[in-house]
Amino acid sequence: MNDTPAPGSDEARHRLAWHRNLRWICGLLAVWFTVTFVVAWFARDLRFNFFGWPFSFWMAAYGAPLAYLIIICIYARIMNRADQRGEEAKESR
């Protein structure tokens, strides 16, 4: 038995959309990992003051949550566009 769906079928489009979604998820998780662990690991080396506080404090207090918010906004925008493409495909049938 062949598990590969016929090109152009609904199942093939769903699989393509899911693989595209997984690539975005993996990429954004890599950014999340970098912001959370890599930047935090090297934060002690950021030894200069920024508005009277150590720069590492600013990175932890404001930089990471801002990066998380940007990641969420990017993912939401990408998924909204994917939903619009799916709705357009349904209407064209």
Beta strands, then each sheet from edge to edge (+ up, - down):
strand 1: 49-50
strand 2: 53-54
sheet 1: 1+ 2-
end
